Each structure stands twice: as structure tokens, then as C-alpha cells.
Amino acid sequence: MSPDLHACLREATKGPHRHLDHHRLLAPLVRDDLTVEQYGKALAVLHSVFVPLEDGITRFLGSRPETFDYRLRCKIPALLSDLAALGRAPWGVTMRYPVPSTIGELVGILYAVEGTTMGGRHIVRCLRQFDNLPKRFFSGYGEHTESRWHEFLAFAAAACPAADHQSAAVSAASVFHAIKAHLDQCEELARLKD
């Protein structure tokens, strides 16, 4: 990825990313007092986030299969595996998010989605003390996480011309804002159920 595009994406998502890191549903993931209930709830809610994002990615790439190979990057199977190991069902309400219509929008969405594998490396280190928790989702691509991140960056640099950098940045920030709004909604729904 060109330094300008990467810097543009990083700058556009810095604030929204920080808000997600500190969200009440996700912040416990890096704390020593994490409970199985909190972990399961976070995974269930993350599943409800990734369903529409991966659906949009797949639909966009379905009409442009030569653009980027996302098949080995799907996160839903890992989330479902971890949820099943915990005996939890996915969250009942999925986030609403539009299908990307331009390469810039796709790059922005992929930046947020693929970035979770890099953030997952920090989370999985924090989870090491919890032997009873499944960690497939946060383990990303295992030993291939770093190389797949660089593959994505190379794709973004080649596919997203300078004229689309702003579109990619807006798209990436939009993903983070949509996730926060969805987490807030999920938190409110959970509170009402209790």
C-alpha cells in the first residue's frame, strides 16, 4: 500500500478505532478479570458485525473475482467455531451495512476487517491466561497473519488509485462508526433483556 493511502486510512480510523477498543462490550477482552460470559457476548456481537461486512465483500468480489481472493480470509467460520465451543448462539440482530460499490469502498471495508487480525494478535496474547476459552477468531491466520496483512496492503496499493484514497478512508471510518453504533444497540438490547 502506498504510504499515503495507508496513512490516510490510519488517520481516518484512529479515533473511531479507539472508541471501539474502549467499548464496554469489547474492552473486557484485554482485562485480567474477563469472564466467560463477557467473552461469549463479545464473540456473539462480533459475529453480528462480520456477517454483513463479509457478505458485502463477497457480493462485491462475486462480480469482480479477479480483484482480491477473500475465500481463505473469511472470519465467520472461526467466530461460529468459538461460539459453538462456548455453547453460545450468534447474536440475533446483525449490523446493517451496505455492499461496497467502488474499489475505494472495498479497500476501506477490507482495511477494517483485515485489521482485526492484527488487533487480534494483541487480544490473543491477553487471552493466553484463559485456557478454557476458544481463541480461533482472535488467532487470525496464525503464523500467516502478518504475511496476509502485507498481501492486503499490497493489493490495496495496486488496486486503489490516488483518486480513490479519500473514498477508502471514508469507507473505513464508516465501518468503525457503524460497528460502534451496532455495539451500542446490542448493549441496549442486552440491558433491556436483563
Rosetta blueprint (number, residue, H / E / L):
1 M L
2 S L
3 P H
4 D H
5 L H
6 H H
7 A H
8 C H
9 L H
10 R H
11 E H
12 A H
13 T H
14 K H
15 G H
16 P H
17 H H
18 R H
19 H H
20 L H
21 D H
22 H L
23 H L
24 R L
25 L L
26 L L
27 A H
28 P H
29 L H
30 V H
31 R L
32 D L
33 D L
34 L L
35 T L
36 V H
37 E H
38 Q H
39 Y H
40 G H
41 K H
42 A H
43 L H
44 A H
45 V H
46 L H
47 H H
48 S H
49 V H
50 F H
51 V H
52 P H
53 L H
54 E H
55 D H
56 G H
57 I H
58 T H
59 R H
60 F H
61 L H
62 G H
63 S L
64 R L
65 P L
66 E L
67 T L
68 F L
69 D L
70 Y L
71 R H
72 L H
73 R H
74 C L
75 K L
76 I H
77 P H
78 A H
79 L H
80 L H
81 S H
82 D H
83 L H
84 A H
85 A H
86 L H
87 G L
88 R L
89 A L
90 P L
91 W L
92 G L
93 V L
94 T L
95 M L
96 R L
97 Y L
98 P L
99 V L
100 P L
101 S L
102 T L
103 I H
104 G H
105 E H
106 L H
107 V H
108 G H
109 I H
110 L H
111 Y H
112 A H
113 V H
114 E H
115 G H
116 T H
117 T H
118 M H
119 G H
120 G H
121 R H
122 H H
123 I H
124 V H
125 R H
126 C H
127 L H
128 R L
129 Q L
130 F L
131 D L
132 N L
133 L L
134 P L
135 K L
136 R L
137 F L
138 F L
139 S L
140 G L
141 Y L
142 G H
143 E H
144 H H
145 T H
146 E H
147 S H
148 R H
149 W H
150 H H
151 E H
152 F H
153 L H
154 A H
155 F H
156 A H
157 A H
158 A H
159 A H
160 C L
161 P L
162 A H
163 A H
164 D H
165 H H
166 Q H
167 S H
168 A H
169 A H
170 V H
171 S H
172 A H
173 A H
174 S H
175 V H
176 F H
177 H H
178 A H
179 I H
180 K H
181 A H
182 H H
183 L H
184 D H
185 Q H
186 C H
187 E H
188 E H
189 L H
190 A H
191 R H
192 L H
193 K H
194 D L
